[in-house]
Amino acid sequence: MNPQPRLSLALPVRQPLDAPGLFRFLAVRAISGVEAADVSDGGLLRYARTLILPHGPGAVEVVATRTIGAEWRLQLHLELASLADGATAVARVRRMLDVDADPVAIDAALMSDPALAPLVASTRGIRVPGAVDPHELVIRAIVGQQISVAAARTHLTRLAATLGTQYVSSFAGLDRLFPTPEQIAAGVPEPVRGEPLDPDRLLKLPGQSIRTVVTTARALADSELCVDVGDDPESLRAQLVARSGIGPWTAAYVSMRVLGDPDAWLAGDVALIAGAIARGVLAPDLSKPAAHRALAEHAARWAPWRSYAAMHLWQAAAGASSIGRKI
């Protein structure tokens, strides 16, 4: 049976809104069964996913439509085990879509840099996608370290298909929940150091990466590691990098997407470099270390909105057919 009740409501959002960029970001990372997206029609965009809520599992579907005045409107549909979860589900979706950002102020601040101004002018109202589940995002970020978006999606889809709890939804494309930290810690064997990796292992990642996934899932399950939307960004990043196998890029990415940190900077991200070169922010003849140093120095002028500047550069990199570590 489908969960009851179902709710539908308009989701208020500050304009302008870069709905195509927001939905594309979610679509290319969508884990089959847990998420589903349709961005093929420029006049209508759809994203759906399952949720683990306090009173039971549920699901959400968001549809964006363009108005005659070229604004984007969002319609939210919810499946809930209990009406008591309605406010929680809506709040999570609002964070995921970053609808409460002030796009006018952000755009104005970033356009003050002539190097970034053309990107902002062509993509008004860019958003930083958030997360509906902090623990899920931590696992996704770790799995995606040092690999492409497509590869991360493959690993995560296999993980969800094997360990995720089945779910029956009326929303097309949804049939399971993302596995909890407890399910991951119990279902992914931790490789033994010095022994060959099992060729049939669930996560076909290097041994160190698998160990990081398992130990982090265990820490989340045992509340040894606490990641919550109300955390302080600096404290959360310090807590994450103190763990074996988690570097500054991953910590900044978690801060950016879980906390909605508007000023996270993802040092070492190759797609940021590719986007900066494609748009003339950086010279193309710099060595890799010099390019990262130069971009980090240049990005200082984008504070306190470096997360939004990163989204512009990622979109520029995607337009230049470059793929980086954006999980």
Secondary structure, DSSP 8 states (H G I E B T S, - for coil): ---S-EEEEEE---SS--HHHHHHHHHHT--BBTEEEEEEETTEEEEEEEEEETTEEEEEEEEEEE-TTS-EEEEEEEE-S-GGGHHHHHHHHHHHHTTTS-HHHHHHHHHTSTTTHHHHHHSTT------S-HHHHHHHHHHTTTS-HHHHHHHHHHHHHHHS-B---SSTTB-B----HHHHHHHS----TTS---TT-SS-S-HHHHHHHHHHHHHHHTTSS---TTS-HHHHHHHHHTSTT--HHHHHHHHHHHS--TT---TT-HHHHHHHHHTTSS-TTS-HHHHHHHHHHHHGGGTT-HHHHHHHHHHHHHHTT---S--
